[in-house]
């Protein structure tokens, strides 16, 4: 698959959030996990793959120089694939900035949260295969718990968990499609704040397919998560 898909994909890593739920004085993506910053795990995974032509990381504007200095000491022969840009006010705007900065001949883009440090190459490759064969897609896990809809602490109804999937990343689409949708949003702003790429694609009635994810790809959000993730390094 590497030869067949070599250079066909680009990656945008939105790292513009400040991770307030984590606490601390630095963004969670810069906190050390197993001796290196959280963001470097997924970054190194993507840089190492021949399928990936380039990686753009969107970071908080006040921390851009910090990231640039931090990466100078990273010994990685593929760092020439990487570009750093400033993120936006919202996650989707950071992704938009990243997509706008893509400069390779790649046809498709994968968007991945750096707070999911342990994404596997096997899941990435399955996503790439699905993307080429079917179109826009995302990684997601099937719900294993019973799902309740509640309001003001009162259960309203129970959802059939067989229909419930927990969205992860990467989420992926054709680069030209995302650019077209961003252009449409500029002309007619959305009436909601997208929390992921799939919600934008869904809004414009673009079919989004699922690639089954794994618990190892869960998101690092709280200090408790940090303790759990430290054991996975």
Secondary structure, 3 states (H helix, E strand, C coil): CCCCCCCCEEEEEEECCCCCCCCCCCCHHHCEECCEEHHHHHHHHHHCCCCEEEEEEEECHHHHHHHHHHHHCCCCCCHHHEEEEECCCCHHHHHHHHHHCCCCCCCEEEECCCCCCCCCHHHHHHHHHHHHHHCCEEEEEECCCCEEEEECCEEEEEECHHHCEEEEEEEEEEHHHHHHHHHHHHHCCCCCCCCCHHHHHHHCCCCCEEEECCHHHCCCCCHHHHHHHHCCC
